[in-house]
Amino acid sequence: MTTTPASLSVVVPVFNEEPNVAALAKKLHDAISGIGRAYEIILVDDGSRDASWERLCEAARTYPHFHLIRFRRNFGQTAAMSAGIDAAHHDVIVTLDADLQNDPADIPLLLAEMEKNDYAVVSGWRKDRKDPFINRRLPSMIANGLISSITGVKLHDYGCTLKAYRREVLQGVRLYGEMHRFIPALCSWVGGDIAEVVVTHHPRRAGKSKYGIGRTFRVVLDLLTVKFLLRFTGGPMQLFGKIAFVFGGAGLLMLLVVLLDRLLGAGSSFYLIKRPFWVITPFMLLAFCMQFLSMGLLAEVQTRTYHESQDKRIYSIRETFDSPGA
């Protein structure tokens, strides 16, 4: 029995990559045009301030199956990736960077691994990464360890954009902030096995890197959001309520100690009560308890709103352009 190969959508965010666009387009065409399956290549210009859009249009006139999206301004890589995923029509969605450090020739490798064991996600691992150690590789190693530990999804290289996803696992995954790097963890919440394969990584030949240490802090904040989404989206009161009970329990215990000292303290009566710490702290802890309970209730309301209003986009499209006949 012959099985038709899964069709393919390739999504590439582009921001100020004018020197790389022509080579990127050729490499994408060469890598995908001969793999024997229906495909489309979606390039999203994230408000580039150079001539990236003009070079992209030239590439679309040269090669078939190119679909271009141009943002009104720079919304960030997560928004660009989200727009490409929203526009994709095929069974498998592959994402990669536009700077040519990811190699489009590795796309068939990811597809083969996915289809061999029916994986939902196949993530690239830049095992021999060609980036500076201090400001790129070291922060990445720390971030990968944190993300793997907190989400429970163990990957060597969350930061590698070159990944393949089955379309169905991406449906319902909403992205914002810097959350594109957490897509495998978010997909694990939907269900499905995740694999990792070693891919080629090239040094940047042209253009300027958009990454830096400052971006690490935003990643950490979004990691906390992902942890909340993975575990407590269905009932945030379970999180805030537990914190409230810790504060409330500590406050009541301290009040009990003060009360017992007052009733049974004999000669040492009022010893604790006269100390401000024992008078003020229990009431502060009880106030914290009420505050976290209130936060939990508000989070429950916000969660309901989140689930009921999923159509708001995090980007604005200025124009689109397709290859002739696409």
Secondary structure, DSSP 8 states (H G I E B T S, - for coil): -------EEEEEEESS-HHHHHHHHHHHHHHHTTSSS-EEEEEEE-S-SSSHHHHHHHHHHHSTTEEEEEESS---HHHHHHHHHHH--SSEEEE--SSSSB-GGGHHHHHHHHHHHT-SEEEEE-TT--S-IIIIIHHHHHHHHHHHHHHS---S-TT---EEEEHHHHTT----TTGGGGHHHHHHHH---EEEEE--B----SS-----THHHHHHHHHHHHHHHHHHHTT-THHHHHHHHHHHHHHHHHHHHHHHHHHHH-GGGTTTTTTSHHHHHHHHHHHHHHHHHHHHHHHHHHHHHHHHH-----S--EEEEEE-TT-
